[in-house]
Amino acid sequence: MAKKSWTARNARKQQTVDKYAELRLKLKAEKDYIGLTMLPRDASPTRLVNRCEVTGRRRAFLRRFRLSRITFRELASAGMIPGVTKSSW
């Protein structure tokens, strides 16, 4: 389980990205790169980290389910994810 401060930091970065999204698009369209450098660092979407919705883990993240591999396996084995079955051959 990730520390709450890490998930809170990521949420704060997401708010900053949303706040400056329109301005970033405008500056990019005008090719005003000096104006882009004046924005806060966390305004860039590349600063966001994909984190598991349940545990906050960032490594081994499955984008389709927004879960880490460990949480995905636990929930899939318990039958909590619709349409996902254990493979057998």
N, C-alpha and C positions, 0 to 999 in steps of 0.2 A: 504494500500500500504506500503510495507516494505521500509525502508530507503535504499538509493542507496549504502550506505557504507556496509550494510549487504550483498547485492547481489554481490558487488564487492569483498568482503572478501571471499565469497563462491567460486567465480570464481578463485580467487588467490589460494585457497586451491585445487581446481580441477587441476590447472596447476602444483602444487607441487606434487600431487598424480601421475599425468601422467609422470612427470619428473623422479620420483623415482620408478616407477612400476617395471621395469625390474630388478633393483638392489634389490628391496624387494623380488622378486621371487627367485633370485639367493641366497640371504642370507637365505631365508626360506628353500630352498632346501639343503643348506649346514648345516642347523640348527645352524647358527651363530647368536645367540640371542643377543650377546654383540654388534655385528655389526648393528643389527636392532635398538638397543637402541641409537646408535650414529646418526641415521637419524633424520631429523627434525620431530617434532610432527605432523605437517600438511601433512606429507608424507603418513600417514595412511588413507586408504579410509573410515574408520569409522568416521573420523572427518568431512566428507561432510554432508551437510544437504539438504534434498529434499525440493526444493522451487518451488512455482507456477511460470510458465513461464511468466504469464501476470503481476501478482501483486507482486510476491516475497514472498508471505505468506508461512510460513512453517508448520503451523498447519492445520489439516484436508486436507491432501494432497492425491490426487488420482493418484497412480503410472501409471495406464494405460493411462491416459490422460495428465499427468504431469501438472495438474491444481489443485487449491484448490477447495473445495466444493462450495464455493460461486461463483467463476468465472465459474466453470463447469455448475452450475444451470443457470446462466445468459446466457451463450453461448448456452446451450442446448435449453432453452426456445426461444431463437432467431433463432434457427435452424442453428447455425453456426458449429455444430459438426456433421459430416456425420454419419449416422447410429444410431443416438441416438434420441429416441422419448420419449415423456412423457407417463408414464404408466397410464392406466385407466382401471378399471374393474367394 
